[in-house]
Amino acid sequence: MITQDEAAGVYAFIDNKSFYATVECTERGLDPLTTPLVVMSEAENTGSGLVLASSPMAKKLYHITNVNRRRDLPDDPNLLVVPPRMNLYIQKNTAVNQIFNEYVTDEDLMPYSIDESLLNLTHSWKLFGNNILDVIQQIQREVKEREQLVVTVGLGNNPLQAKLALDVYAKHNREFIGVITNNTVKQKIWTIPQLRDVWGINKRTAARLNNLHIFSVDDLAHADPFYIKSQMGIIGTKLYTTAWGIDRTKMMQQVPVNDRSIGNSQVLPRDYHYQNEIEVVIKEIGVQVAARLRAQHKQCQGVHLFIGYSMGVVDDAGQSGFAHSIKLPVSTAETNRINEQLIWLFEKYWDGQATVRHIGVACTRLSARFGEQMDIFHSNLEARVKLEGTMDAIRHRFGKSAIVRAASLKHGATYIARSQLVGGHSGGQSLE
């Protein structure tokens, strides 16, 4: 299925190996490869503490996974259990990405998570050597020497191949480098033993494929694509092209808002699948943006919504996200009015299937704040405006989380955690 015209770029998916645990070891002057260490979340957040990361030696000796709780850990004084320090991890992540930025431009670098980044090296790698593997090893050495971190690298002709090479091959060989190209799809992808070893195929998706008598990646690659689509929709088509190593999506940047605006965006801590969870976060960001409007004595007559899908996910139109704006019937700085239009945009353009990882909200068509126009559709508007002013004053004096909306207590909400913690966990203290 891969033709001679198929794009053949050079992409690197890079992962910081056992990131949190490695940082904690190196900060203590310990060898991250030989020290059994576990990073454990605070008990008050999880009921009994949850393993966030563990060193390779901890995994080897005690078979620890990220679903274990403190009660599951062995009573062994040799096992070092430490709390998370998210501020430190963010600093390290920034430093590592600055190294990557020495090899690619801003447009060709996409931090995928706190420990993974995607680099498009297509146009720049030859500036650093005559062999791409030599360049990758040079990047690995730079990160090790400057930040004491070990990185694993997946190389591919597109982001999908690079991610599969990282997950399936790079993490399991001595060089920590895996390679998949258009020419090696049959040998490297079709031979992946389990469907769930493939990025984007979870337990539920694998079960659906099994019901179609597809039990391996080789089965998937040789199935009838029209039949798969008829049974699973656009997701079926995406899975079929995954088996063939095809990925025609581009590293997408958020669509800019043309006029002057006030906005905020958030990369979600995980993939969001459900409408109610996604809408909770949209509304939370809407609350923040509306508060910023009022703080700057502005109101808006337009809103803009950006939705970015999870890496590798596309919709029926082949897009990896969408961005749309709408003009409001009245100029406003009232939260409910703004959020109503944001949710309308989301429900109009989201296909109900694409998982979401990035949300951005902006208020546009700004003007000086002169008051709210009354209408029959928003009862008690004057009282709500006064209430929001009081809430703004409380937050300004006592902190962002001093008073929150009840929706921020729902599953999937992020506002409280983001206002009090860093990355959902304690920012941490230094060792000194």
Secondary structure as the mmCIF struct_conf table of DSSP 4:
data_model
#
loop_
_struct_conf.conf_type_id
_struct_conf.id
_struct_conf.beg_label_comp_id
_struct_conf.beg_label_asym_id
_struct_conf.beg_label_seq_id
_struct_conf.end_label_comp_id
_struct_conf.end_label_asym_id
_struct_conf.end_label_seq_id
TURN_TY1_P TURN_TY1_P1 GLN A 4 ASP A 5
BEND BEND1 GLU A 6 GLU A 6
STRN STRN1 TYR A 11 ASN A 16
TURN_TY1_P TURN_TY1_P2 LYS A 17 SER A 18
HELX_RH_AL_P HELX_RH_AL_P1 PHE A 19 GLU A 27
TURN_TY1_P TURN_TY1_P3 ARG A 28 GLY A 29
TURN_TY1_P TURN_TY1_P4 PRO A 32 THR A 34
STRN STRN2 LEU A 37 MET A 40
HELX_RH_AL_P HELX_RH_AL_P2 ALA A 43 THR A 46
BEND BEND2 GLY A 47 SER A 48
STRN STRN3 LEU A 50 LEU A 50
STRN STRN4 VAL A 51 SER A 54
HELX_RH_AL_P HELX_RH_AL_P3 PRO A 56 TYR A 62
TURN_TY1_P TURN_TY1_P5 ASN A 66 VAL A 67
STRN STRN5 ARG A 69 ARG A 69
HELX_RH_3T_P HELX_RH_3T_P1 ARG A 70 ASP A 72
BEND BEND3 LEU A 73 LEU A 73
TURN_TY1_P TURN_TY1_P6 PRO A 77 ASN A 78
BEND BEND4 LEU A 79 LEU A 79
STRN STRN6 LEU A 80 VAL A 82
HELX_RH_AL_P HELX_RH_AL_P4 MET A 86 PHE A 100
TURN_TY1_P TURN_TY1_P7 ASN A 101 TYR A 103
BEND BEND5 VAL A 104 VAL A 104
HELX_RH_3T_P HELX_RH_3T_P2 ASP A 106 ASP A 108
STRN STRN7 LEU A 109 SER A 113
TURN_TY1_P TURN_TY1_P8 ILE A 114 ASP A 115
STRN STRN8 GLU A 116 ASN A 120
TURN_TY1_P TURN_TY1_P9 THR A 122 SER A 124
HELX_RH_3T_P HELX_RH_3T_P3 TRP A 125 LEU A 127
BEND BEND6 PHE A 128 PHE A 128
BEND BEND7 ASN A 130 ASN A 131
HELX_RH_AL_P HELX_RH_AL_P5 ILE A 132 GLU A 147
STRN STRN9 VAL A 151 GLY A 156
BEND BEND8 ASN A 157 ASN A 158
HELX_RH_AL_P HELX_RH_AL_P6 PRO A 159 LEU A 164
HELX_RH_PI_P HELX_RH_PI_P1 ALA A 165 TYR A 169
HELX_RH_3T_P HELX_RH_3T_P4 ALA A 170 HIS A 172
BEND BEND9 ASN A 173 ASN A 173
TURN_TY1_P TURN_TY1_P10 ARG A 174 GLU A 175
STRN STRN10 ILE A 177 ILE A 180
HELX_RH_3T_P HELX_RH_3T_P5 ASN A 182 THR A 184
HELX_RH_AL_P HELX_RH_AL_P7 VAL A 185 LYS A 188
TURN_TY1_P TURN_TY1_P11 ILE A 189 THR A 191
BEND BEND10 PRO A 193 PRO A 193
HELX_RH_3T_P HELX_RH_3T_P6 LEU A 195 ASP A 197
BEND BEND11 VAL A 198 VAL A 198
TURN_TY1_P TURN_TY1_P12 TRP A 199 GLY A 200
HELX_RH_AL_P HELX_RH_AL_P8 LYS A 203 ASN A 211
TURN_TY1_P TURN_TY1_P13 LEU A 212 HIS A 213
BEND BEND12 SER A 216 SER A 216
HELX_RH_AL_P HELX_RH_AL_P9 VAL A 217 ALA A 221
TURN_TY1_P TURN_TY1_P14 HIS A 222 HIS A 222
BEND BEND13 ALA A 223 ALA A 223
HELX_RH_AL_P HELX_RH_AL_P10 PRO A 225 MET A 232
TURN_TY1_P TURN_TY1_P15 GLY A 233 GLY A 233
HELX_RH_AL_P HELX_RH_AL_P11 ILE A 234 ALA A 243
TURN_TY1_P TURN_TY1_P16 TRP A 244 GLY A 245
HELX_LH_PP_P HELX_LH_PP_P1 MET A 252 VAL A 257
BEND BEND14 ASN A 258 ASP A 259
STRN STRN11 ILE A 262 TYR A 272
HELX_RH_AL_P HELX_RH_AL_P12 GLN A 275 ALA A 295
TURN_TY1_P TURN_TY1_P17 GLN A 296 HIS A 297
STRN STRN12 LYS A 298 TYR A 309
HELX_LH_PP_P HELX_LH_PP_P2 SER A 310 SER A 310
TURN_TY1_P TURN_TY1_P18 MET A 311 GLY A 312
TURN_TY1_P TURN_TY1_P19 ASP A 316 ALA A 317
BEND BEND15 GLY A 318 GLY A 318
BEND BEND16 SER A 320 SER A 320
STRN STRN13 GLY A 321 THR A 332
HELX_RH_AL_P HELX_RH_AL_P13 THR A 335 TYR A 349
BEND BEND17 GLY A 352 GLY A 352
BEND BEND18 ALA A 354 ALA A 354
STRN STRN14 VAL A 356 ALA A 368
HELX_LH_PP_P HELX_LH_PP_P3 GLU A 372 MET A 374
TURN_TY1_P TURN_TY1_P20 ILE A 376 PHE A 377
BEND BEND19 HIS A 378 HIS A 378
TURN_TY1_P TURN_TY1_P21 SER A 379 ASN A 380
HELX_RH_AL_P HELX_RH_AL_P14 LEU A 381 PHE A 398
TURN_TY1_P TURN_TY1_P22 LYS A 400 SER A 401
BEND BEND20 ALA A 402 ILE A 403
HELX_RH_3T_P HELX_RH_3T_P7 ALA A 406 LEU A 409
BEND BEND21 LYS A 410 LYS A 410
TURN_TY1_P TURN_TY1_P23 HIS A 411 GLY A 412
HELX_RH_AL_P HELX_RH_AL_P15 TYR A 415 GLN A 420
BEND BEND22 LEU A 421 LEU A 421
STRN STRN15 VAL A 422 VAL A 422
TURN_TY1_P TURN_TY1_P24 GLY A 423 GLY A 424
STRN STRN16 HIS A 425 HIS A 425
#
